[in-house]
């Protein structure tokens, strides 16, 4: 429980340069990535980045820093709970 409190106290910043370079601090985990979507767990929630030709150029989870380059058209936050429910379809909800 104490680890979660420490994680919440970490700072979290986004720096977007010309919709082509995104520097992010406060990253805890990279959940998935491809050339169109990057999914990151941050201290402020799940960050979904969508765009074209996305590439992770810097990844240092010890410091919590990530740099993504490409062309960005969407940056969205959601709760960590929504990440666990993502991909649960109609049948998964029925048999829960």
C-alpha positions as CSV (number, residue, x, y, z in Angstrom):
1,X,0.0,0.0,0.0
2,X,2.8,2.4,0.8
3,X,4.4,1.8,-2.7
4,X,1.2,3.2,-4.3
5,X,1.4,6.4,-2.2
6,X,5.0,6.9,-3.2
7,X,4.2,6.4,-6.9
8,X,1.3,9.0,-6.6
9,X,3.8,11.6,-5.3
10,X,6.1,11.3,-8.3
11,X,5.8,14.1,-10.8
12,X,4.3,13.6,-14.2
13,X,4.9,15.9,-17.2
14,X,4.1,15.9,-20.9
15,X,6.1,18.0,-23.3
16,X,4.8,18.0,-26.9
17,X,7.0,19.6,-29.6
18,X,5.3,20.3,-32.9
19,X,3.1,17.2,-32.7
20,X,6.2,15.2,-33.5
21,X,8.1,14.6,-30.3
22,X,6.5,13.8,-26.9
23,X,8.6,13.6,-23.7
24,X,6.8,12.0,-20.8
25,X,7.9,11.6,-17.1
26,X,6.2,9.6,-14.4
27,X,5.9,6.5,-16.5
28,X,5.6,3.2,-14.6
29,X,5.1,0.7,-17.3
30,X,4.8,0.3,-21.1
31,X,1.8,-1.9,-21.7
32,X,1.9,-2.0,-25.5
33,X,3.1,-0.2,-28.5
34,X,3.1,-0.3,-32.3
35,X,3.4,2.3,-35.1
36,X,-0.1,3.6,-34.5
37,X,-0.7,3.3,-30.7
38,X,1.4,3.5,-27.5
39,X,-0.2,2.5,-24.2
40,X,1.6,3.6,-21.0
41,X,0.8,3.3,-17.3
42,X,1.7,6.6,-15.6
43,X,1.4,7.8,-12.0
44,X,-1.7,9.8,-13.1
45,X,-3.4,6.9,-15.0
46,X,-3.2,5.1,-18.3
47,X,-2.0,7.2,-21.2
48,X,-3.0,6.2,-24.7
49,X,-1.1,7.9,-27.5
50,X,-2.4,7.5,-31.1
51,X,-0.7,8.7,-34.3
52,X,1.3,7.6,-37.3
53,X,4.8,6.2,-37.5
54,X,5.1,6.2,-33.7
55,X,8.5,5.2,-32.3
56,X,9.8,5.0,-28.8
57,X,13.2,6.6,-28.9
58,X,14.1,6.8,-25.2
59,X,12.8,4.4,-22.6
60,X,14.1,4.6,-19.0
61,X,11.6,3.1,-16.5
62,X,14.1,3.5,-13.6
63,X,13.7,7.3,-14.0
64,X,10.2,7.0,-15.5
65,X,11.1,8.8,-18.7
66,X,9.9,8.0,-22.2
67,X,10.3,9.9,-25.5
68,X,8.0,9.0,-28.4
69,X,8.4,10.4,-31.8
70,X,6.0,10.4,-34.8
71,X,2.9,12.3,-35.7
72,X,0.4,12.6,-32.9
73,X,-3.3,13.0,-33.3
74,X,-4.7,11.8,-29.9
75,X,-3.4,11.8,-26.3
76,X,-5.9,10.4,-23.9
77,X,-5.9,9.5,-20.1
78,X,-8.0,6.8,-18.5
79,X,-8.1,5.0,-15.2
80,X,-5.9,1.9,-14.6
81,X,-9.1,-0.1,-14.0
82,X,-10.2,0.6,-17.6
83,X,-7.0,-1.1,-18.9
84,X,-7.9,-4.3,-17.1
85,X,-11.4,-4.3,-18.6
86,X,-10.1,-3.4,-22.1
87,X,-10.6,-6.3,-24.5
88,X,-13.4,-7.9,-22.4
89,X,-16.1,-8.4,-25.0
90,X,-19.7,-9.2,-24.8
91,X,-19.2,-12.9,-23.9
92,X,-16.6,-12.0,-21.3
93,X,-19.0,-9.7,-19.6
94,X,-21.8,-12.4,-19.7
95,X,-19.7,-15.1,-18.1
96,X,-18.1,-12.8,-15.5
